[in-house]
Amino acid sequence: MSPLSARLIVVSNRLPLALKREDGKWRFEAGSGGLVTAMGPVLKNRGGIWIGWPGNREPIELPLLRQILGPVSEESGYRLLPVILDEGEVENYYEGFANAAIWPLFHDLQTECLFHPRHWEAYGKVNGRFARVAARHSDREDLIWVHDYHLMHLALKLKERAVERRTAFFLHIPFPPPDIFLKLPWRYEVMEGLTAYDFVAFQTMRDRQNFQACLRAFWPSSRVRGRGPVVTVGRDEGDIVVGALPISIDFAHFEALARSPKAVQTCEELRKAHRGRKIFLGVDRLDYTKGILQRLEAYGRLLEGQETLRESVVFIQILVPSREGVEAYSRLRDEIERAVSRINGRYATTGWTPLSFFFRSLPSDELAGFYRAADVAVVTPLRDGMNLVAKEYCACNTDGDGVLVLSEFAGAAGQLAKGALLVNPHDVEGLARTLVAACDMAREEREKRMIRLRRAVRRQDIFWWVDNFLRAAAGRALRDFPPDDL
Ligand code: G6P
């Protein structure tokens, strides 16, 4: 059976739900990310399974977990299979190797890296467990589609057990160039793991080329065959197909959310509260890759240097707590809180607070209202695989005159360069100047740019991405794929 119609086994670190224990009772929240929206119908139509960790840290009995997941599987139309991690594995595999070694290294932030043999050992062990579950619940006809940096070793673990399966891998985060990647003590092992997949895809052409350069570092005789977003790298040890396929969002869903009653109400309330002021908006997971401190510093410079703009702008920053067990994240939270109170303490007046700060996630319809109300979205990660906030803002900008300020180091910059104002997030002065330019931009120019942005996100949405990934994995030509948009 061709992988285009094969049953799909999706494997990711997290299941598309979060299991929590509150007041002694287990409950779960359904996942709402773009990946769930896009994979749901495919898994339902072809039949399939989603394998992952339900996110719990406290131990839960497997029969009880199955009892909880049963009805969810029934409702979603595909099976959810849990992989249980114990406390030590959460610490060493998830918080350790995945989030304190690979995450900072691949985002070019080596000073945050912690390399520990205990973490690496747990990574191998947990990848082995995911592989065993995938092997047990699949057969040779299926396609096993593995997501992200937590599971780079899964295909190798299958091969070591002589389990023959078709495997494909998508890396959601950037892939670094050799001078960064080669710092990893387990660099050869990670490359060996990735080359065990039949198909490996990245967000952008730059990531794919970095990967190819690393391949050449270990296998100097490897040669690229073909052209375009998907090529084959020939090696004596076996060929590997590599691709560059930028992930996206469900455009229609976000556009509809922006028109929902809750979004309309939120948008009206925000506009009323900040009448006569330009609204800047930042929405991020609290993460040191997102350039939040640099962004706040730039806003501080703007207020410092542009006295006339004071009281006629406001910056709303939404920060979603994340990975609180990793030390770098709790340190960053303190630093951000200090920066926010410095700015507000210095510039606030009786009728105006320059920075409005939310430290929590918001329901998606309410968030759509924030997107809709914002005159300028400020998306300035130091490095990012794609950044879906940039795309969500465009989809929710139904009034069509918002401005997107976007880091040139976000994967999204490739597709959105023609409509966004691109910035170098390390250049704080330059960023402050761009924020002023965004405030001053004429309506006609804003509309022209937003038309381009919305068209790009609408045309290449999450369904386009899933379809093309599966086509590439099956060796078929891509559909509606303008290579020059990368
Ligand atoms: C990034 C990663 C995802 C991850 C998400 C949330 O987007 O690419 O794989 O799921 O962050 O992080 P968390 O550690 O909470 O799963």
Residues whose N, C-alpha, C, O or C-beta is under 5 A from the ligand:
A	BS01	G6P	D148 H172 I173
